[in-house]
């Protein structure tokens, strides 16, 4: 049989554990976002393709604008993605 002191002690410990869980929730959510890459960065890699051993073609979104990047090798090249309805 539990005494009133043991019951009070158990309730205090339970409150401390629940408080720690509630306090840690924002940190856990932030850690989950960092793992998945869901950050506040304006950049998003939509796709990439290995061209050869040194070069890679990447399609990147930056604040609603899309660009193609060729990175690696001796120089990098940035090409704007054509707008919808634009003729070449």
N, C-alpha and C positions, 0 to 999 in steps of 0.2 A: 504494500500500500504506500502511495506517495504522500509525503507530508506537504503541507502548504508551501514550505520553503523550497522543496524540490520542484513543485509545480511552477512556482514563480520563476525559479532559475531556468527551467526548461522553456517557459514562455519568453524570457529575456533572450536566451540563446536563439530561439526560433526567430524572434524579431531582428536580431543582429544579422543572422544569415539571410533573411529576406531583404533587409536593407542593403546588404552587400551585393546581392543579386541585382536589385533595382539600380544601385549606384554604378554597377559595372556594365549595365546594358548599353549605354552610349559608346563605351569603349569597344564592346564586342561588335556592335553594328559597324563602327568605323573600321575595325580590323577585317570584318567580312567584306566591306566595300573595297578595301585595299587588295584583298586576295583576288577579287573578281575583276579589278580594274575599273570599277565604276566610280571614278573620281570626278572632281569638278574640272578636270582638264578640258580645254576647248578642242583638243586634238583627239581623233579617233582613227585607228587604222582599219580600213574597210577590207583590205585584201593585200596580199603580197605574193610575188612570184620570183623564184630564184632563176635568174637568167643564165648565169654561169657561176664558176667558183667564186668570183669576186663581186659580181653585180647582182642587185636585187631591184625589182620593179615594185613600187608600193603605191597604193591608192589611199590617200589620206583626206579626211574631212577636217576642216578647221573653221569653226563658226559658220557652218552652212556652205562654205566654199570647198570644192574638191580639187585636189591637185595630184598629178602623177609624179612620183619621185623615182629617179634611177640613181641608186646609191651604190658606192663601192668603186673599185677600180681607181683610176687616176683623178677623176672629177665626178661631181654629182650634178644631175640635171633635174630642174623643176619645170614641169609642163602643166599649165592650167587645164583643167577638165573643161571641155566645151559645154557651154550653156545649152539648155533645151531649146530647140528651134533655131540654133545658130547653124549656118551653112558653112562648109569648108571649102 
